[in-house]
């Protein structure tokens, strides 16, 4: 259900319909009115919440239209049971509901037609389409948003009017209600008509694609970040946006799913979302020399097929998980890793990725992570617990949440001397496993209870004035951010957003500055001893790194990233491999305190945090940092840009060579040179002439 309120609304709706039927059979107009009102309100609430129940009802032929029709049929039954079957109001009600449902067909057809015509073959951001094609304004949101629910609710006037007529014996309220219902429905249909003709229709797909190609020829992109995935994977492309903005070449982001574009963080880089594979393959990308891939997905093939550019797997994290050595990676010209560890990982895995095709570029995203300088005497140490999610299978080594999470948190919140606990779970936590979701909820309850107890303890005084000032600053920053970003409302539609999607650079810079101010004010607004559960996009994970003095986590890129801080950390051996084997299999834990599921080893981590003299792993962490992430100089973004430039030269050299061979001997010679031992048939196929 998602919440207790949703569960209550679902129960009321399911009980309400039998109640309406009983009221019609009794018959009782007041009871019918009350139970029908309950079903209307519960149905509306669940729709607004996009409840799971509402989605399931449509699968069992109990969708929105059917539920409204049932209420109307029961109203007719009520009139018959009241001996009104020979009255004019009875026939008027039947005629009204038949006519009202007759309006549903043109209404649904118009809404569908408008949406389809306004859905462009591509959606863009920071691409100048307005000067190339005419894209009209979107219809008012009130016309298309939840349109089916809106028109169906127009029956309220007729239902209320007929009930009043049945109770009072006067037909006038019924006829008035019927008139309002039919009139409102007809006006709704008429209001949609202008948007399916004339200048309110966006141009056809061919013109839109031609305009995009015209922009591409003018912009001449050189480096593309290509991404495909589900809504929940948007973070995988968002982590690369700042890096793309810092490239020395002209960048472009190509997305394959509209839902990713809707969840894309603000950026100054041009973005083109191309859902159709044919449209992508026909797009003019002739100037692109380097394509970067953040995930191994099937749709990558639509770009990998282009030989004029070099293809690079950059991933969305660098860890010892099996996904970091996916055999799919050998499809790319190069694989870029953070440091030497990534190179060795592929060598050990032996999945077909050659050592000469691996380039160490560091992790540009880690620049915001500050290195540790010890815990000041006037501040309580902060320990971050950042477990990863349960994964796609039930391997006990995926996450510490299930077997060790509660033990870890209990030992941290009862530590003596005390520490502050920040709990920041992975965004996917609980999406696949109900057990993981339940464990997350228990841990959240533990942290929140401990926070409440500490807040009531006089030993932990709060700087009320300072926190009030910080909260006032938060409110100011949030108000300005809402003003700059439109308050989070979705204006227009996809076509209008593509037309008006050019970024305001000054506004973008101000938003970035305000977000930094928000983060600083957020941490000032809470006591430095207060336990907290941190979920959502803000504060970000790296912000939590910077206010923490140590971290407990699992095998994931979170550990590799935290190593950039140089601070002590612990990793849980949830699968029970044993410390020696666990370290052998997982490079990133070689400088970590290894925890069993009982978490009894946490004392060593806390001792290292409180007293650097009791931190025997400090030198190991520094050495591991260089191994995993590369040297501090040159910076990662400098190495990344150098790798892009080098690969672009290789792509251009390949293209020049191909053109030279084509001019010298034609395409047959080119193919023969490219594929020794093969010849091309008239049909374009190849035969192995030297086979065997």
TORKOLGU-757065 format. One record per residue (C-alpha): residue in one letter; x, y, z. Coordinates in pm, whole numbers, plus 50000, padded with zeros to 5 digits. Example, Ala and Ser with C-alpha at 12.3 -4.5 7.8 and 13.67 -1.06 7.14 Angstrom:
# residues 2
A512304955050780/S513674989450714/
# end
This chain:
# residues 692
X500005000050000/X502945023150062/X501525039050382/X498945033850654/X496745060550497/X496785042350163/X495915009650333/X492995026150514/X491745042150191/X491985008750009/X489984991150281/X487325018450277/X487005016349900/X486744978449897/X484124978950172/X482385009050025/X481174992549705/X479354964149887/X477924991250110/X476605010149809/X474994978349680/X473334970950015/X472055007050034/X470545003449686/X468834970749776/X467444982150112/X466725009149966/X468125039350155/X469035072149987/X471055085750285/X473025053250319/X473655052749944/X474905088749956/X477285081750246/X478765049450108/X479075063649756/X480885094049897/X483325070950076/X484115052649752/X484565085349561/X486955099949819/X488955067949870/X489245062149496/X490395097949439/X492965096249718/X494445063549593/X494685077549242/X496495108249366/X498935085749550/X499325063149246/X498615034049476/X499654998549389/X496054987349446/X494725010849179/X497244997248929/X496294961349015/X492524967348987/X492894976748622/X494524942748563/X491474923948693/X488884943348493/X488004966148782/X489574997548640/X488555033548685/X485745034348427/X484235001748556/X484125014748913/X482255046148805/X479895025348592/X479125002348888/X478165032149103/X475885045348829/X474205011448775/X473635008349148/X472015042749142/X469615030348874/X468924999849094/X468225023149387/X465655042349179/X463975009949078/X463844997549439/X462275031149535/X459455023849286/X460585052149057/X461005030048749/X457955045948586/X459055081448666/X460695105148420/X463775109248643/X464485071948609/X464635073348228/X466495106548238/X469185091048460/X469595061248225/X469795084147922/X472295106648101/X474705078748188/X474495063847837/X475195097947682/X477895104947937/X479705072847846/X479225082047483/X481405112447550/X484235090347680/X485165077947332/X485825111747166/X487405124447488/X489805094947511/X490585096547139/X491385133747153/X493585130647461/X495515101747305/X495885120046974/X497155151747141/X499665132647353/X500925112347057/X501285142846834/X503145161947103/X505525133347172/X508515141746956/X510815114446823/X513545130047038/X513535150847354/X516345175347423/X517945198347676/X520405226247591/X519745220947220/X518525250647015/X515425237046844/X513345268946877/X515265286646599/X514905257046363/X511345244346402/X508105257546546/X506945239146857/X503665253146993/X502905257147362/X501615226747546/X497895225047625/X496995236647977/X497965209648226/X494395208548350/X493235194148018/X495565164247994/X496735156948347/X494675127948491/X492145134548214/X490185101848246/X489695106648618/X488555142548566/X485865136348307/X484505106348498/X484095127548809/X481725150248618/X479115123648698/X479045137149055/X476565164148957/X474145139148805/X474515114049090/X473975140749356/X471065156049168/X469295122749116/X469775113549485/X468245146649594/X465365141349352/X464785106349487/X464805118349847/X462635149449798/X460295137349526/X461135167649308/X462645160148966/X464185194748924/X467465187849117/X467945156148910/X467485173948578/X469835201848687/X472515176848788/X472105157648461/X472445189948266/X475645199448451/X477195164948395/X476475163548023/X477295200147968/X480645197748149/X481545166047959/X480705181847623/X482675213347707/X485705192247804/X485625174947466/X485235208247283/X488145223247479/X490445195847342/X489555200846975/X491795231146904/X494895211346999/X494535185746720/X494605209846429/X496295240746288/X499335257246440/X498885240046774/X500255207646632/X504045201946658/X505915194046336/X506155158446208/X508925135146316/X510915140245993/X511175177746051/X512175173546414/X514905148546328/X516155171146048/X516325200246293/X518345179246539/X520745168846263/X521085205346160/X521965214346519/X524465185546536/X526195197446220/X526495232146371/X527555220946719/X529905193246597/X530005171846914/X533255153146976/X532665132647293/X529395114947375/X528205100647706/X525715073447612/X523275059247864/X520305035747880/X518555022748190/X515575023348423/X514305052248631/X516185039848937/X519495039548748/X519495076848668/X522155082148935/X524575062648714/X524535089848449/X524085118748693/X527455110748852/X529185118848521/X527515152248446/X530115174148616/X532905154848445/X531275160248105/X531025197448181/X534795198348244/X535825181447918/X538175200047684/X536205186847386/X532605194647286/X530445170947493/X527035155847422/X524835132847631/X522655107347453/X519905090147653/X517605062147538/X514695064347784/X512475094347850/X512245085048218/X516005090248251/X515705125148100/X512965133048351/X515315123048635/X518455138748492/X520165163948717/X520635199448584/X523575202848347/X525045226848094/X525875198447853/X523555193447551/X521315163147600/X519415143347334/X517025115547435/X516435091847143/X514095063047238/X513995048446885/X516955027546774/X516385035546407/X516305072846479/X519575070046671/X521295050346398/X520235076146138/X521405105746346/X524355125946217/X527115118246467/X529915120046212/X531995144346421/X531965122746736/X535265105446802/X534825091547154/X531725074947304/X531625068747679/X529355042047835/X528345042648201/X526495009148201/X526534975648022/X523084973147864/X521664958147548/X520854991247380/X524564999947374/X524734980247050/X522985008546865/X526005030646927/X528715004046937/X527984996246573/X529415029946463/X533045024446353/X534035061146315/X534245066246691/X536105048046966/X534025032747243/X534965033447611/X533405017147916/X533715040948212/X531145024348439/X529335039848733/X531585029249015/X534795010249079/X534544980949320/X535324944249360/X531784934049269/X531504909548980/X529794936848774/X533144955148762/X534604927548543/X531614920348319/X532684900648008/X530524924947806/X533364950047859/X535444934247585/X533034948947330/X534604983247387/X537814996947237/X539035006647583/X538025002347946/X538875030848181/X539495023048545/X540305045048840/X543685029748921/X545914999448899/X543404978549095/X540884979948811/X543504968048565/X544514939048788/X540844930248844/X540344923948473/X543594904248448/X542534881148731/X538994877048597/X540314867748248/X537114878248069/X538744888747743/X539664924847820/X543274930147711/X545694948547937/X546684972747659/X543024983347628/X542804994747991/X543545030848082/X543825044048437/X542095077848463/X541235081048831/X537765091248949/X536965127648862/X533805125749074/X535875121949391/X537255157349380/X534675170049635/X535785144249896/X537965160550162/X540785141550330/X540595134650702/X542405156650953/X541435139151274/X538615146051519/X538725179551704/X538645176652083/X535415196552108/X533475174051871/X532085138951901/X533295114651631/X530805107151355/X530545072351203/X528705067350874/X526915034350811/X526345032350434/X525384996750337/X524754987149977/X521484971849859/X520474935249844/X521384929849476/X519594908149223/X520134875349404/X520154862949762/X523914860749803/X524564868350174/X527644888150074/X525644914349885/X524704935550185/X525304936950559/X521724948750623/X520214914250662/X522664897250898/X524814924551049/X523024957851009/X521194958551339/X524254946151527/X526384973551374/X523945001251460/X523304988451813/X527024987651889/X527535022451745/X524665039251929/X525755023352259/X529495029752211/X531425043452509/X532845069652465/X529845079052248/X529825085551875/X527265100151638/X525735076651379/X524675086351027/X522715059450845/X522545064150467/X521195033450283/X521565026649912/X518685041349702/X517725006249582/X517444992049935/X514314970749971/X513274973349606/X513734935949547/X513814919449887/X511074923250148/X513564910950410/X515994938850322/X513184964350336/X512164951950680/X515774953050805/X516104988550676/X512954998650862/X514204982951186/X517555000551158/X515825033551085/X513705028751398/X516825021151604/X518615052651490/X515575075051536/X514885061351884/X518515066451988/X518385101851848/X515265109852052/X516815095852371/X519995115852320/X518035147752252/X516305143452590/X519595137352772/X520925168852948/X524485157552880/X523985167252516/X523235204552505/X522175220352179/X523195254052037/X519615265651997/X520525300051861/X523055286551611/X520725259251492/X517835283751458/X520035306451247/X521075276751033/X517435266350986/X516595301950882/X519455300350632/X518125267050505/X514685282350454/X516175311750267/X518265289550040/X515385265549976/X513085294449888/X515605308149641/X516225273449495/X512475268549453/X512305302049277/X515165293149044/X513995257748968/X510285265148939/X509405251849282/X509665216249155/X506555218948932/X506525203048591/X505705230348342/X504415222447996/X505265188947843/X508195171447682/X507915190547353/X507755224247528/X510655214747756/X512735205647450/X511905238947287/X512705259447597/X515445237147736/X518425260247688/X520205263748021/X520675297848179/X524365296248270/X524155323048539/X521165305948698/X522895272048677/X525955286248855/X523785302349123/X521925269549181/X525255251349226/X526395277649476/X523105276249665/X523235238349688/X526665241049850/X525265266950092/X522295244350163/X524585215550251/X526645236750489/X523505250650655/X521965215850683/X524825202450894/X524885234151107/X521155230851171/X521545198651369/X523695191551677/X527015174751603/X525995146451839/X522595138951683/X522105104951516/X520455108551177/X518905087750900/X519895103750570/X517835094050266/X516945110949940/X519145130549704/X520305155849964/X522595155350153/X524655136149902/X526805106349991/X530025126049954/X528645152950185/X528155125350443/X531755114250383/X533005149250459/X531215152350795/X532135116850901/X535315104951069/X534905068350977/X532595045950776/X531105011150790/X529964996650456/X529884966450226/X531684956049912/X530664983549670/X531995014649501/X531125033549822/X534175018049988/X536485026649698/X535205062449701/X535575066450076/X539195055550054/X539845088849881/X539295105450220/X542065085650389/X539815080450694/X539415047350882/X536735024050755/X535274989550820/X533704964750579/X531394936250676/X532204900550571/X528524891050560/X529174858850368/X531534846250641/X534574841050417/X537044848350694/X539334878750709/X542194864250504/X539994851350220/X537804882450231/X540834904650180/X542204881949909/X538984884049709/X538294921049766/X541064946149707/X539224975749860/X539114959650206/X542834953750246/X543184984650465/X539844980350641/X538754967250977/X536944935050883/X533654929351063/X531854896551118/X528054896751133/X528214901551510/X530154934251454/X532284927751765/X535334941451581/X533924976751573/X536054985351878/X539184985951659/X537585010851420/X536395033651699/X539815032651868/X541475043551540/X539015072351509/X539555085051864/X543355081451873/X545595081951560/X548235063151761/X545855033251766/X545395033951390/X547765007151253/X546135007950909/X546855044650827/X549835037450598/X548005008350438/X545095031350352/X547375056450183/X549035029149977/X545665013849890/X544335047849787/X547095051049526/X546465015549408/X542705019749372/X542455055849257/X545825064749113/X548145093349208/X546935127149333/X548905144649057/X548075150448780/X544465153948887/X541905128648775/X540105153148545/X543425161048378/X544085124148321/X540505119248200/X540835147247946/X544185133547830/X542645099147776/X539785114447574/X542235133847357/X544445103347300/X541535081247200/X540105108046972/X543425108546786/X543255070646746/X539735073246609/X540735100346364/X543795080346254/X541545050346189/X539125071445986/X541915087245779/X543325052745708/X539925040145595/X539455069845362/X542925064745218/X542295028045146/X538915035844994/X540395061444756/X543255038244667/X541305006744589/X537635010444663/X535554993444930/X536594958144831/X540244966244891/X539344983545219/X537504953045346/X540224929345230/X542854949945415/X540674952245724/X539854915045733/X542874894645620/X541974860345496/X538464869945382/X536924881445055/X533684899244993/X531034883144776/X528664902044550/X526004899344819/X528274916245071/X529024883845263/X532474870545346/X534134837245283/X537214824445465/X539694818845185/X542504807945415/X540404787145652/X542064756045780/
# end
